[in-house]
Amino acid sequence: MADYIKPFPNIKNPIDGHIHMHRWYDTENNIDFLHGLEDYRRECGLKYIALAPLPSGNAIPVSRDVSNNIICAFYKLLNENTFSYGGYIYPSYPANAEKMQGMDFASQHRELIEIGFDGIKMLEGKPNLYSLVDNPLDSEFFEPAFSEMEKNGTYILMHVRDPECFWTEPTEERIRKKWYYGDGSYPSFDQFFEQIENVLKKHPQLNLCLAHFFFCSREPEKLAKLLDTYPNLTVDITPGGEMYIDFDKRAEYFKEFFEKYADRIIFGTDMDFPVYMEAGKWLCDRVYRFLATDEELMSFDDHRLKGIRIEQGALQKIFSDNLLEKLGGKPREINKEALKRYIEKYKHLIRDKDLARFIDELSQKYL
């Protein structure tokens, strides 16, 4: 796109804190994942990226299993400008503590942190995975996970609920993708909020980042109350385009919000591998310019946004400092022996046999 500005001008060490690896091989370009996001990082002017693996659920691609943790660990091992979270895995669904003997949350947490992951990614609050796991977020089932993470100060990037229209507007696409939640088989939009409130009441020091602004762009006052109450709580501003359209509708309010809570907001894009470079560059450009300028620009869903131009110090916190502080300033080193043990313990859960063979090759070469 011709009107890109120079990536992140005047931001020191910008970081994209929310990136996925949806597949391990890019068949279109005939490359594997090993350095597959480096061109994106460099072209977008990012110092660091942070990977958020998706190792749980029955969704396509088939590699949504423990292998997603493993390939993110290898990526982090071989690319020094990369942070990565690790994700919890389940032997079967619905999940219960009895089934998880030997891979309970406390054990998995220790394994992931010993490997050198920089935090934990949880998708368990997204309604379709929530329905598979079939345990409320504030239930006794998750209590050991939140207790362990609060005790250790572990950074958690957690997706909870989805846009409110996914409950109220049953479009053909949402029904096909199982993104319509208004049929009575899921908790309501507000009930997910209440579950997180209950988790935070039990664990007020939890180092929790709620992805996608916790889908609170239409009710930011409720989010502000949470931020005022829980000192370690943050949100990321990874699009959802509906979020930015809502920001635009209350531009003066959100300008004040972003400046007041500048130390509680984290930048991310939801970029992924395989890389769609123009999409990644567009996302970085649009989010930065919305916050940093007062320009009018074409944005999500062909909506024209006018930038809210927050102060430079707030921009530096949102695009870099907040997440770097949460993650210790630089990526942790991968413990090769711990990763090797993890692969041996869980490789039987990898469903893609070609990927399983490739992971064996990587283990022999790098571990």
VEXDREN-2710 file (C-alpha; in Angstrom, 1 decimal):
% VEXDREN-2710
k/r/px/py/pz
1/MET/0.0/0.0/0.0
2/ALA/1.5/3.3/-1.1
3/ASP/0.7/5.3/2.0
4/TYR/2.6/3.3/4.6
5/ILE/4.7/5.5/6.8
6/LYS/8.1/4.6/8.1
7/PRO/7.5/1.8/10.6
8/PHE/7.1/3.0/14.2
9/PRO/9.0/6.3/14.0
10/ASN/10.5/7.4/17.3
11/ILE/9.6/4.1/19.1
12/LYS/12.6/2.4/20.7
13/ASN/12.5/-1.4/20.4
14/PRO/8.9/-1.9/19.2
15/ILE/7.4/-5.4/19.8
16/ASP/4.5/-7.2/18.3
17/GLY/3.2/-9.0/21.3
18/HIS/0.6/-11.3/19.7
19/ILE/1.6/-13.5/16.7
20/HIS/0.7/-17.1/15.8
21/MET/2.1/-20.0/13.8
22/HIS/-1.0/-21.5/12.3
23/ARG/1.0/-24.0/10.2
24/TRP/4.5/-25.3/10.2
25/TYR/4.9/-25.3/6.4
26/ASP/4.1/-22.7/3.8
27/THR/3.2/-24.8/0.8
28/GLU/2.7/-21.7/-1.5
29/ASN/6.3/-20.5/-1.0
30/ASN/7.8/-24.0/-0.2
31/ILE/9.4/-22.9/3.1
32/ASP/9.1/-24.2/6.7
33/PHE/8.6/-22.2/9.8
34/LEU/12.2/-21.9/11.1
35/HIS/12.8/-18.3/10.1
36/GLY/9.4/-17.7/8.6
37/LEU/8.6/-14.4/10.4
38/GLU/11.9/-12.7/10.2
39/ASP/11.1/-10.8/7.0
40/TYR/7.9/-9.6/8.6
41/ARG/9.8/-8.4/11.7
42/ARG/12.4/-6.6/9.7
43/GLU/10.1/-5.0/7.1
44/CYS/7.7/-3.7/9.8
45/GLY/10.6/-2.2/11.8
46/LEU/10.1/-4.4/14.9
47/LYS/12.9/-5.2/17.3
48/TYR/11.0/-8.2/18.7
49/ILE/8.0/-10.5/18.1
50/ALA/6.2/-12.6/20.6
51/LEU/4.7/-15.9/19.5
52/ALA/1.4/-17.2/21.0
53/PRO/1.1/-20.9/20.3
54/LEU/-2.3/-22.6/19.9
55/PRO/-1.7/-26.2/21.1
56/SER/-5.3/-27.0/22.2
57/GLY/-8.5/-27.7/20.4
58/ASN/-9.7/-29.8/17.4
59/ALA/-9.5/-26.9/14.9
60/ILE/-7.9/-27.2/11.5
61/PRO/-4.9/-27.1/10.9
62/VAL/-4.1/-30.5/12.3
63/SER/-1.0/-29.1/14.0
64/ARG/-3.2/-27.5/16.7
65/ASP/-1.7/-29.8/19.2
66/VAL/1.4/-30.0/21.4
67/SER/3.5/-29.5/18.2
68/ASN/2.6/-25.8/18.2
69/ASN/4.4/-25.4/21.5
70/ILE/7.4/-27.3/20.0
71/ILE/7.7/-25.3/16.8
72/CYS/7.5/-22.0/18.7
73/ALA/10.3/-23.2/21.0
74/PHE/12.4/-24.1/18.0
75/TYR/11.7/-20.7/16.4
76/LYS/12.7/-19.0/19.6
77/LEU/15.9/-21.1/19.8
78/LEU/16.9/-20.1/16.2
79/ASN/15.8/-16.4/16.1
80/GLU/17.2/-14.3/18.9
81/ASN/14.6/-11.5/18.6
82/THR/11.8/-13.8/19.5
83/PHE/9.8/-14.2/22.7
84/SER/7.3/-17.1/22.9
85/TYR/4.6/-18.1/25.3
86/GLY/3.7/-21.7/25.9
87/GLY/0.2/-23.2/26.0
88/TYR/-1.5/-25.9/28.1
89/ILE/-2.5/-29.1/26.5
90/TYR/-5.2/-31.7/27.2
91/PRO/-5.1/-35.5/26.6
92/SER/-8.8/-35.5/25.7
93/TYR/-12.0/-33.5/25.9
94/PRO/-14.0/-32.6/27.9
95/ALA/-11.1/-32.1/30.4
96/ASN/-11.0/-33.1/34.0
97/ALA/-8.3/-33.4/36.6
98/GLU/-8.4/-37.2/36.7
99/LYS/-7.5/-37.4/33.0
100/MET/-4.5/-35.1/33.4
101/GLN/-2.4/-37.2/35.7
102/GLY/1.2/-36.6/34.9
103/MET/0.3/-33.5/32.9
104/ASP/-1.6/-31.4/35.5
105/PHE/-1.4/-27.7/35.2
106/ALA/1.4/-27.2/37.8
107/SER/3.5/-29.9/36.0
108/GLN/2.9/-28.4/32.6
109/HIS/3.7/-24.9/33.9
110/ARG/7.0/-26.0/35.3
111/GLU/7.9/-27.8/32.0
112/LEU/7.1/-24.8/29.9
113/ILE/9.0/-22.3/32.0
114/GLU/12.0/-24.7/32.3
115/ILE/12.1/-24.9/28.5
116/GLY/12.5/-21.1/28.4
117/PHE/9.1/-19.9/27.4
118/ASP/8.5/-16.3/28.4
119/GLY/4.9/-16.7/29.6
120/ILE/1.7/-18.6/29.0
121/LYS/-0.9/-18.3/26.2
122/MET/-4.4/-19.4/27.1
123/LEU/-7.2/-19.7/24.5
124/GLU/-9.4/-21.4/27.0
125/GLY/-11.7/-18.4/27.2
126/LYS/-12.6/-18.4/23.5
127/PRO/-16.0/-19.9/23.3
128/ASN/-15.3/-22.8/20.9
129/LEU/-12.3/-24.1/22.9
130/TYR/-14.2/-23.3/26.2
131/SER/-17.0/-25.7/25.0
132/LEU/-14.4/-28.4/24.4
133/VAL/-12.6/-28.1/27.7
134/ASP/-16.1/-27.7/29.3
135/ASN/-15.0/-26.1/32.6
136/PRO/-15.8/-22.5/33.6
137/LEU/-12.7/-20.3/33.9
138/ASP/-13.5/-19.6/37.6
139/SER/-14.0/-23.3/38.4
140/GLU/-11.8/-25.6/40.6
141/PHE/-10.4/-27.2/37.4
142/PHE/-8.4/-24.0/36.5
143/GLU/-7.6/-23.1/40.1
144/PRO/-4.2/-24.9/40.1
145/ALA/-3.2/-23.1/36.9
146/PHE/-4.0/-19.6/38.1
147/SER/-2.5/-20.3/41.5
148/GLU/0.7/-21.5/40.0
149/MET/0.9/-18.5/37.6
150/GLU/0.1/-15.9/40.3
151/LYS/2.7/-17.4/42.6
152/ASN/5.4/-17.3/40.0
153/GLY/4.4/-13.9/38.5
154/THR/4.0/-15.6/35.1
155/TYR/2.8/-13.3/32.3
156/ILE/-0.4/-14.7/30.8
157/LEU/-1.9/-13.7/27.4
158/MET/-5.5/-14.9/27.5
159/HIS/-8.3/-14.7/24.9
160/VAL/-11.7/-14.5/26.7
161/ARG/-15.0/-14.2/24.8
162/ASP/-15.3/-12.7/21.3
163/PRO/-17.1/-9.7/19.8
164/GLU/-20.6/-9.2/21.2
165/CYS/-22.2/-9.5/17.8
166/PHE/-21.1/-13.2/17.7
167/TRP/-23.9/-13.8/20.3
168/THR/-26.5/-11.6/18.6
169/GLU/-26.0/-11.9/14.8
170/PRO/-26.1/-15.5/13.5
171/THR/-24.6/-14.9/10.1
172/GLU/-23.9/-17.7/7.7
173/GLU/-20.2/-17.4/8.1
174/ARG/-20.3/-17.4/11.9
175/ILE/-22.5/-20.5/11.9
176/ARG/-20.2/-22.3/9.5
177/LYS/-17.1/-21.4/11.5
178/LYS/-18.9/-22.2/14.8
179/TRP/-18.5/-18.6/15.9
180/TYR/-22.1/-18.0/16.7
181/TYR/-22.7/-18.4/20.4
182/GLY/-26.3/-17.2/20.9
183/ASP/-28.0/-20.6/20.8
184/GLY/-28.0/-21.1/24.5
185/SER/-25.1/-23.7/24.6
186/TYR/-22.5/-21.1/25.6
187/PRO/-22.2/-18.7/28.5
188/SER/-23.4/-15.2/27.6
189/PHE/-21.1/-12.4/26.6
190/ASP/-21.5/-10.9/30.2
191/GLN/-21.0/-14.3/31.9
192/PHE/-17.5/-14.5/30.5
193/PHE/-16.8/-11.1/32.0
194/GLU/-18.1/-12.3/35.3
195/GLN/-15.9/-15.4/35.2
196/ILE/-12.8/-13.3/34.8
197/GLU/-13.9/-11.0/37.6
198/ASN/-14.2/-14.0/39.8
199/VAL/-10.7/-15.3/38.8
200/LEU/-9.2/-11.9/39.6
201/LYS/-11.0/-11.7/42.9
202/LYS/-9.3/-15.0/43.9
203/HIS/-6.0/-14.0/42.3
204/PRO/-5.6/-10.2/42.5
205/GLN/-1.9/-10.2/41.6
206/LEU/-2.3/-12.3/38.5
207/ASN/-0.1/-11.0/35.7
208/LEU/-2.9/-11.3/33.2
209/CYS/-3.2/-9.6/29.7
210/LEU/-6.7/-9.9/28.2
211/ALA/-6.3/-10.0/24.4
212/HIS/-8.4/-7.9/22.0
213/PHE/-9.2/-5.3/24.7
214/PHE/-11.2/-7.9/26.4
215/PHE/-13.9/-7.1/23.8
216/CYS/-14.8/-4.1/25.9
217/SER/-14.7/-1.3/23.3
218/ARG/-18.4/-0.7/23.8
219/GLU/-18.2/-0.8/27.6
220/PRO/-14.8/0.6/28.4
221/GLU/-16.0/1.9/31.8
222/LYS/-16.3/-1.7/33.0
223/LEU/-12.7/-2.4/31.8
224/ALA/-11.5/0.8/33.5
225/LYS/-12.9/-0.4/36.8
226/LEU/-11.0/-3.7/36.4
227/LEU/-7.8/-1.9/35.6
228/ASP/-8.2/0.4/38.6
229/THR/-8.8/-2.6/40.9
230/TYR/-6.1/-5.1/39.7
231/PRO/-2.6/-3.7/39.4
232/ASN/-1.1/-6.3/37.2
233/LEU/-4.0/-6.5/34.7
234/THR/-3.3/-5.4/31.1
235/VAL/-5.1/-5.6/27.8
236/ASP/-3.8/-5.8/24.3
237/ILE/-5.1/-3.8/21.3
238/THR/-4.7/-6.6/18.8
239/PRO/-7.6/-6.0/16.2
240/GLY/-10.7/-7.0/15.9
241/GLY/-11.6/-4.2/13.5
242/GLU/-14.9/-3.6/15.4
243/MET/-12.8/-2.5/18.3
244/TYR/-11.2/0.4/16.3
245/ILE/-14.5/1.5/14.9
246/ASP/-15.8/1.7/18.4
247/PHE/-12.7/3.7/19.5
248/ASP/-13.4/6.1/16.6
249/LYS/-17.0/6.7/17.7
250/ARG/-15.9/7.9/21.1
251/ALA/-12.6/9.4/20.0
252/GLU/-12.1/12.0/22.9
253/TYR/-13.0/9.4/25.5
254/PHE/-10.5/6.9/24.2
255/LYS/-7.8/9.5/23.7
256/GLU/-8.1/10.1/27.5
257/PHE/-8.4/6.4/28.2
258/PHE/-5.2/5.5/26.2
259/GLU/-3.2/8.2/27.9
260/LYS/-4.5/7.4/31.4
261/TYR/-3.9/3.7/31.1
262/ALA/-0.9/3.9/28.8
263/ASP/1.1/1.6/31.1
264/ARG/-1.6/-1.1/30.9
265/ILE/-2.0/-1.4/27.2
266/ILE/0.1/-3.7/24.8
267/PHE/0.4/-3.7/21.0
268/GLY/-0.2/-6.8/18.9
269/THR/-1.4/-7.7/15.4
270/ASP/-2.5/-11.4/15.3
271/MET/-0.1/-11.8/12.4
272/ASP/0.8/-15.4/11.6
273/PHE/2.9/-17.8/9.7
274/PRO/2.5/-18.4/6.8
275/VAL/3.1/-14.7/6.3
276/TYR/0.8/-12.4/4.4
277/MET/3.2/-9.6/4.3
278/GLU/0.9/-6.8/3.1
279/ALA/-1.6/-7.7/5.8
280/GLY/1.0/-7.5/8.5
281/LYS/2.4/-4.2/7.3
282/TRP/-1.1/-2.8/7.0
283/LEU/-2.0/-3.8/10.5
284/CYS/1.2/-2.3/12.0
285/ASP/0.7/0.9/10.0
286/ARG/-3.0/1.4/10.8
287/VAL/-2.7/0.7/14.6
288/TYR/0.3/3.0/14.9
289/ARG/-1.2/5.8/12.9
290/PHE/-4.5/5.6/14.7
291/LEU/-2.8/6.2/18.0
292/ALA/0.1/8.4/16.9
293/THR/-1.5/10.8/14.4
294/ASP/-4.6/12.8/13.8
295/GLU/-4.8/11.7/10.1
296/GLU/-7.9/10.3/8.5
297/LEU/-7.2/6.9/7.1
298/MET/-9.1/4.0/5.5
299/SER/-9.2/1.2/8.0
300/PHE/-11.1/-1.9/9.1
301/ASP/-14.3/-2.8/7.2
302/ASP/-13.7/0.1/4.9
303/HIS/-14.4/2.5/7.8
304/ARG/-12.5/5.8/7.8
305/LEU/-10.8/6.4/11.1
306/LYS/-9.4/9.7/12.4
307/GLY/-6.3/9.2/14.5
308/ILE/-6.5/10.2/18.2
309/ARG/-2.9/11.3/18.5
310/ILE/-1.9/10.4/22.0
311/GLU/1.3/11.6/23.6
312/GLN/4.7/10.2/22.7
313/GLY/5.5/8.8/26.1
314/ALA/2.2/6.8/26.0
315/LEU/3.1/5.5/22.5
316/GLN/6.5/4.3/23.7
317/LYS/4.9/2.3/26.6
318/ILE/2.2/0.8/24.4
319/PHE/4.4/-0.3/21.5
320/SER/7.4/-1.4/23.5
321/ASP/8.0/-0.7/27.2
322/ASN/5.0/-2.4/28.8
323/LEU/5.5/-5.8/27.3
324/LEU/9.3/-5.7/27.6
325/GLU/8.9/-5.0/31.3
326/LYS/6.4/-7.8/31.7
327/LEU/8.8/-10.3/29.9
328/GLY/12.0/-9.3/31.6
329/GLY/13.5/-7.1/28.9
330/LYS/14.8/-9.7/26.5
331/PRO/13.9/-13.3/25.4
332/ARG/14.8/-16.1/27.8
333/GLU/17.2/-18.7/26.4
334/ILE/15.8/-22.1/25.4
335/ASN/17.0/-25.0/27.6
336/LYS/17.8/-27.6/25.0
337/GLU/17.7/-30.6/27.5
338/ALA/14.3/-29.5/28.8
339/LEU/12.9/-29.1/25.3
340/LYS/14.2/-32.6/24.4
341/ARG/12.5/-34.1/27.4
342/TYR/9.3/-32.3/26.6
343/ILE/9.3/-33.6/23.0
344/GLU/9.9/-37.2/24.2
345/LYS/7.1/-37.0/26.7
346/TYR/4.5/-35.5/24.4
347/LYS/5.4/-36.4/20.8
348/HIS/2.8/-39.2/20.7
349/LEU/0.2/-36.4/20.7
350/ILE/1.4/-34.9/17.4
351/ARG/-1.2/-35.7/14.8
352/ASP/0.6/-34.6/11.7
353/LYS/3.1/-37.4/11.0
354/ASP/5.2/-35.3/8.5
355/LEU/5.6/-32.7/11.2
356/ALA/6.5/-35.3/13.8
357/ARG/9.3/-36.6/11.5
358/PHE/10.5/-33.1/10.9
359/ILE/10.6/-32.4/14.7
360/ASP/12.7/-35.5/15.1
361/GLU/15.1/-34.1/12.5
362/LEU/15.2/-30.8/14.2
363/SER/15.9/-32.5/17.6
364/GLN/18.8/-34.4/16.2
365/LYS/20.2/-31.3/14.5
366/TYR/19.7/-28.6/17.2
367/LEU/19.3/-30.4/20.5
END
